[in-house]
């Protein structure tokens, strides 16, 4: 019920299509645990970021998308696709990097390295 109300409220008005308004809606959907709906909005924002070459927005989108994958327990299914893009010629640098490394533990945190035995 709440996600539907959020979508209706945010889709009206003269500024509804602005990325910042859509970011707020996607974040509100995440907080209300409407992960699929939030994912659709974040993907639309990823497309806008690529279209506008907005690196700041693209980074924020990636962070939220990886968080959603973690919350939905689908992150393991995404890794092969990301690795394929990252290892392609030329590499898709947006597919690799921190997003992939953050999947190293279940909660998205990195494990500290153990000192090597000397």
N, C-alpha and C positions, 0 to 999 in steps of 0.2 A: 504494500500500500504506500509506504513512504517513498520508495524509489519512483513509483509512478507520479506521485505528487511533485517530487523534485524535478523530474523530467519535464512535466507540464509547466511548472513555474519558470524553469530556466530556458525553455524553448520560446518563451514569449518576450516581447520587448525589442527595442531597436538594437540592443547590443548582444542579443542571444548568440550570434554566430562568432563573436570574438573569442579568440583562444583563451583568454583569462577567465571568461565566464564559463567556458566549457571545462577548463581545468577545475574550477570550483565545483561544478556539477559532478565531474568524475570523482573528485575527492570526497564529496558528500555521499556519493553512491558507494564508494569503498567503505566509508565509515558506517554506512547502514548495512554493510555486508551484501550488497548487490554487486558481486564481483563481475559477473558476466556483462551486465550493463555498463559498469565502469570500464571494463576492458574494451568494449565497443567504442566508447568515447575516447579512451586513450589511443586506440588505433587510429581513429579519425584525426586526433591531434598529431600523431606521428606523421600522418600523410601531409598535414598542413606544415609541420616543421620541415619536412623534406622539400616541399614545394617552395617554401620561403627561405630555405637554407638557414633556419633558425637553430643553431647548435645548442643554445641554452634550453629551449623548449624540448628539443630532441633528447637531451640528457635527462630532463625531468620525466619525460614520457617513459624512457627506458627504465628508469628507477621504479616507477609505478607499475609498469608491466611486469617486471621481474618480481616485484612484491606480490602482485596478483597471482602470478604463476606459483609462487611459494604458498600463498594462502589457499589456493585451489589444489595444491599437491600435484601440479602438472609440470613442474620445472624440469624433472628428469626427462620428460618427453620432448622438451624444447632444445635440450643440449645438442643432440645430433644435427638438427637443422642449423643451429647457430654455428657449430663447428664447421659444417660444410660451407657456409657463407664466409666464415673467417679464413678458411684454408683455400678458398677459390683464387683464381687469377683474373683480375686483381682482387685482393682480399676485400671483403666487406667489413671494414673496421667497425662499423656500427653493430655488427653481429657478435663480435668478440669482446675482449677486454674485461672490464669490471663486471659486466652482467654475467658472463660465464664464470668468472672466478668467484662471484658471490654465491654461486650454487654449490660450493664445495661442502657445505654443511646443511643440515635440514632447516635450520632457522635463518640461513642466509649469512651468518657471521663467519668470519674466517677463523680457522684454528691457528693458535700460535705455533710457530715452528719450534721444534725441540732442538736444543743445542746438539751438535754432532759430537759423538764420542771421539775423543782425541787419543 
